[in-house]
Amino acid sequence: MKRSILKNFLLAALVIALAAVPLLTMSDAEFGGADGQAEEAITELHPEYKPWFAPFWEPPGGEVESLLFALQAALGAGVLGYGLGYLRASRQPSGAERG
């Protein structure tokens, strides 16, 4: 039991370190998204390019955009976790069938 607690603690510490080390070591770095980089590359290669459409709603700030992204990720993780749990539970025999 103690080994599993230690193992889980070490794994959690490793995940936290993987997220914290780049943020601490690269203090002047700009962590932009891939969308912004793609837009810059397209306008650099083809300055006359016009987008096909524009977003119908622009979030009022970066915080709202981050919140919506986090909600989307949480919803996806919940659906995926439920589906995997359902599949695993459906493959296991019920208590009455075990004998």
Phi, psi and omega per residue, in radians:
M1 nan -0.748 -3.124
K2 -1.183 -0.559 3.133
R3 -1.156 -0.670 -3.133
S4 -1.222 -0.617 3.085
I5 -1.151 -0.761 3.110
L6 -1.125 -0.734 3.123
K7 -1.085 -0.797 3.114
N8 -1.111 -0.687 3.116
F9 -1.125 -0.767 3.132
L10 -1.135 -0.689 3.095
L11 -1.128 -0.726 3.109
A12 -1.134 -0.709 3.111
A13 -1.129 -0.646 3.108
L14 -1.144 -0.741 3.111
V15 -1.104 -0.763 3.118
I16 -1.107 -0.722 3.127
A17 -1.139 -0.680 3.119
L18 -1.101 -0.553 3.110
A19 -1.454 -0.607 -3.024
A20 -1.453 -0.621 -3.053
V21 -1.024 -0.862 3.119
P22 -1.093 -0.633 -3.140
L23 -1.186 -0.601 -3.123
L24 -1.437 -0.620 -3.073
T25 -1.459 -0.425 -3.107
M26 -2.001 1.254 -3.015
S27 -1.214 -0.539 -3.111
D28 -1.710 0.136 -3.099
A29 -1.355 2.644 3.088
E30 -1.872 2.057 -3.118
F31 -1.675 1.447 3.140
G32 -1.632 2.890 -3.137
G33 -1.494 2.949 -3.140
A34 -1.213 -0.511 3.134
D35 -1.078 -0.782 3.133
G36 -1.135 -0.692 3.113
Q37 -1.160 -0.684 3.119
A38 -1.146 -0.717 3.120
E39 -1.089 -0.740 3.111
E40 -1.098 -0.751 -3.126
A41 -1.138 -0.698 -3.135
I42 -1.163 -0.803 -3.128
T43 -1.185 -0.481 3.093
E44 -1.266 -0.710 -3.125
L45 -1.370 -0.671 -3.107
H46 -2.347 1.490 -3.077
P47 -1.108 -0.389 -3.111
E48 -1.501 0.004 -3.093
Y49 -1.129 2.364 3.068
K50 -2.083 2.266 3.121
P51 -1.062 2.623 -3.139
W52 -1.216 -0.622 -3.134
F53 -2.664 2.893 3.122
A54 -2.027 2.691 3.110
P55 -1.086 2.483 -3.133
F56 -1.385 -0.283 3.087
W57 -2.567 2.259 3.117
E58 -1.865 2.155 3.126
P59 -1.009 2.535 -3.076
P60 -1.161 -0.333 3.141
G61 -2.834 2.986 3.140
G62 -1.137 -0.535 -3.139
E63 -1.164 -0.724 3.137
V64 -1.153 -0.700 3.111
E65 -1.095 -0.738 3.101
S66 -1.140 -0.696 3.117
L67 -1.087 -0.803 3.136
L68 -1.102 -0.679 3.105
F69 -1.146 -0.728 3.126
A70 -1.154 -0.684 3.090
L71 -1.115 -0.701 3.110
Q72 -1.102 -0.756 3.137
A73 -1.144 -0.719 3.134
A74 -1.150 -0.731 3.113
L75 -1.108 -0.769 3.109
G76 -1.095 -0.729 3.122
A77 -1.151 -0.664 3.101
G78 -1.127 -0.786 3.120
V79 -1.122 -0.778 3.124
L80 -1.102 -0.785 3.124
G81 -1.103 -0.725 3.106
Y82 -1.105 -0.793 -3.130
G83 -1.081 -0.783 3.129
L84 -1.150 -0.701 3.088
G85 -1.126 -0.697 3.108
Y86 -1.117 -0.773 3.125
L87 -1.111 -0.728 3.132
R88 -1.152 -0.745 -3.134
A89 -1.185 -0.583 -3.128
S90 -1.274 -0.371 3.129
R91 -1.512 -0.313 -3.139
Q92 -1.513 2.426 3.090
P93 -1.198 2.575 3.129
S94 -1.270 2.973 -3.100
G95 -1.096 -0.610 -3.129
A96 -1.219 -0.554 -3.105
E97 -1.383 -0.355 -3.108
R98 -1.259 -0.522 3.071
G99 1.703 nan nan
